[in-house]
């Protein structure tokens, strides 16, 4: 039995510029998703980046902390890494036997998304 997706319950109204709107629309079209779905995904990516920056700051030794006046840049790298079957099982505990029994390859998005 499939669990229902988490229901969306929060609303955030924000204004974006035309270039950002066009880029979200472009990505949406390429993914076959709505602009809202794509914007939520991209916002989640940004939250993950901020979390990692916070973790980096927390892990610095107190003698090597960057002060507010230190100039710098944020370097972001991304790569696609397919889920392992173990990870897919954690995401979707009730993976059906036919999926788990598929020989070779990697799980597909349809295997973990209801």
N, C-alpha and C positions, 0 to 999 in steps of 0.2 A: 504494500500500500504506500502510495506516495504522500509525503507530507506537503501541505500547502506552503507556498512561498510566504516569507514574511510580508505582512501587509504594510504598505507605506502609510505612515501616519503623520509625518512632519512636513511642514511646508516652509520653504525658504524662497522669498521673492528677492531677486537680484537683477540688477541691470548689467548688461554686458555690451561691449562695443560691437560694431558691425563686423570687424575682422574676426573676433572670437566667435561670434554667432555663425559666420560663414564657415569657419573651421569645424565647429561642432556639427553643422549640417553636412559638411563633406565627409567627416568621419562616420556620421550616422548612416549616410547613404552607402558608404563602403561596407559597413557592418550589417546593413539591413535592419537597423534598429531605429527607434524613434529618437528625436533630439533629446527628449527628457531622459530616456534610458542611457544614452551616451553621456550626457552631462553628469548624471549620477555616477557613472563609472569613472569619468575623468576627475570628478571631485573627490571620489574615494582614493584615486591615485595620489592626488595632492595631499590628502590627509595622511596617507602612508609616508610620503616624503617628509612631511612635517614631523611625524612621529620619529622617523629615523634621525632627523636632525636633532631633535630633543634628546634622543638616546645618545647620540654622539657627544652632545654637550655634557650630559650627565656622566659619561664615562671618562671624560678628560680629567687628568690629574689637576688638583687645584693650582699648582704652580704654572700650568701651561694653558690656563683658561684664556679664551679670547675676550678681550675687553670690548666694550661697545664701540670703541673708535677704530677697531681693526677692520680694514677693508678686505673683502673677499668675494667669492662667488659660490654658488651652489652648483655642484657637478652631479648630474643625474645620468645613470646608465640603466638600461632596461634590456631584458632578454626574455624570450618566451621559453619556459621550461615546462614540458608536459608533466601532468600529474602522474605519479606512480599509482598502481592499483591500490596500494595501502592508503594513499592520500585520498583517492576517490572514494574509498569505503568510509573514511572518516567524514567526508563531506556528505555523503549520502549513504547512511548505514544500511539501508535496505536495497543495495545493488542487487538486481535480479540475477539469477543463476546464469542466464544466457550471456550477460555482459561479462561476468567473472570468468566464464568458461571460454570466452573468445580467445582463440590462439594468437599469441604475438601481438605486436603493436602497442598502442597506448590508448587509454580511454578517450572518448570523444566528449565534447561539451554535452551532447544529448544524453550521455551516460550519467552525468551528475546533476543536470538541471531537470527539474520536473517539467 
